[in-house]
Amino acid sequence: MKKSIRTLAVAGFLTGLLQADNSTTIKLGYETVNQDVLGQSLDLKGMSLAIEFPLNPTNGGLLSSFIHYSQLDLKQSSIFGFPISGDTDAIGVGLKYNFCKTIDSDMETEAAGNALNSKASFYVKLGYEKVDTSGSITVGPARISLNDDKKGLVYGAGFETKTSGNIGFFAEWLEHKADSLDDSSIKFGIFSRF
């Protein structure tokens, strides 16, 4: 299954490159997840990369596909007094819809991208992701390791605004439903449309 998700991600990326115009978006961000495990708060933080490819302009918005990858590290050094370490990798694909009043369904995708690039916009996302988690806890002389990979729905909402040229800032909230990362995250960073 790991191979099929990677194949799907690569196929989506290549399809997007073939259709790329000035509304293809690359986002580089910082992501934080706060998870509650047995009454203890665990913080996962790290970098994320997303690529978004425009699909169809509609009356009042632009539908795009996306692929994202996040690499998050556990920031705690202990739980219940025992040393811990761990990390999580998530890769996902899905659809994104930007709300923009100046876009209509008769526009070409490039013109819709230009209209979107000229205004701040809110968006929603719906997709599917695979989450690989690995970690360990040391109890006395014993080290217990955990490796887990789960798949699940991911959905959320965000805001993006251009600051100059094709560069801008974004902030988004995502709800992850994969068992390994069944919690919400906050992501913020910069984007570039080309």
N, C-alpha and C positions, 0 to 999 in steps of 0.2 A: 504494500500500500504506500510505503514511503516513496518508492520509485514513481508510482502513478501521480502523486501530488506534485513531485518535482517536475514530471513531464508536463502536467497541466500548467504549472507556473511558467515553465520555459515556453510552452506553446502560446500562452497568453501574452507573454513579453514579446515574442517574435511577431505575433499578429499585430500588436500595438505598434511595433517599430515599422512594419510595412505600411500601416495606416497613419503614421505619425505626421502631424502638421503642427502649427504653432500653438495648439491647445493641449498637447501632451504635457503632463505635469510630473515633475520629480520632486518628492518631499523627503527631507532629511529632518528627523525629529528626535526628541528626548521623550521617553515613555516611562511612566511610573505606575506600578500596581501595588496596592496594599491589600494583602490577603490575611484572613483570620484563620489560624490553624490551632485547634485545641485551646482556644482562648488567648493565643499569643499572636501578636501582629507581626507579619513578615512583609518586608518591603523589597520589591523587585524593581530595579531601575536599569535603564540602558538606552541604546540607540535603536532607531527604526528607520527603515527606508521604504518608500512607497513609490510606485509608478502608476500613473492614471492615464488611460487612453480614451479619448472621446468616442462615443458611439453614435448617438442620435440627439439632435436638438428637438425639443418639444415646446409647446406653447408655455412659456414661463420657466424654462430650465434646460439643462444639458445632462443627458444620461451618459455615464462613462463606466468603463471597467477598471478594476484596480488589482494590483498584486502588492502585498506588503510583506516585509520581513522584519522581525524584531529580535534582538538579542539582549536579554535581561539577566542581570546578575543579582543574587541575593545579597542584600546589604547588611544583614545581621551577622554577628559573629557567634551568637549562642541562642539557644532556646531552652527554657527550664534549666539554665546553667550549663548545658552541654554544648560543646563547640559544633557549629554547623557550617556548611558551605553548599552552594548550588547555583544553577543557572537554568534559564528557560529560553528556548528558541521557538518562535512562532512564524509560520508562513501561511498566508491566506490569499484568497482570490474572491472577487465579488463585484457588485455593482454600486455605483455612487451616483446620486442625483443632486446637482447644484440648482438651487432656486435663483432665477434671475429674470426679472420682468421684461428685460429688453430682448430676450431670445424668443423666437417663434419657430414653429415646425417647418416653415418654408426656407429657413436659412441653411446655407451650407455649413458643414461642421467647422470649417476654418473661421467663418464669420461668427458663428456662435462662440467659438473659443475667444475671438477678439472681444466680443461683447462681455463675456465672462471675465476676461482679463482687465477690463476697464472699471469693474465695480467690485465691491466687497460682496461676498455671498455666504449664505448658510447652505449646508448640505447634509444629507443623510446617507448612510452606508448599510449594506446588507451583504454578508458573505459567509464563507466557510473557511476555517483554518485548522491547521494541524499544529499541535503544541508538543514539543519534546522537552521534558524536564529531567534533570539529573541533579542529585544532591547526596550529601552524606552527613551523618551525625556521629560524633565520637562519644561513646559511653565507656568510661574507664579505658581499658586497653583495647576494647572492640570498636571497630569502625563499621557502621551500617550504611550501605549504599542503596540509593533509590534511583531507578531509571524508569521513566514512564512516558508514553506518547499517546495522546488522545486527539480526537477530532471533534469539532463542534461549530455551531453557529457563532457568528460575530456580527454585531450591529451597533450603530452609533450615530452621532451627529457632530457637526463641527462648523467652524467659521474660518474663512480665509479672506485675506485682503492683500492687494498688491501695494507695494510701497514705492518702487521705482522700476522702470523698465519692465522686465518679465519676472522680477523678484518680489516675493511677498512673505507674509507670516501666516501661520495657521495654528489653530488649537482645536482638539477634538476629544470627545469622550467615546470610549468603546466598551461594550459589554461583551465579555468572552464567555461562551458556554461550554468550551472544552473542559472536561473534568479536571485536568491538570491546572487550569487557569480560570476557574469558574468565578470570575470577579470582574470588576470594571477597571479600566485604565484611563489615564489622562495623558495626552500626547500633545506636544507643542514643538514648533520649529519653523524652518524656512522652506519655501518652495520656489521652483523656477518653471515657467511655462516656455516651451519652445515649439 
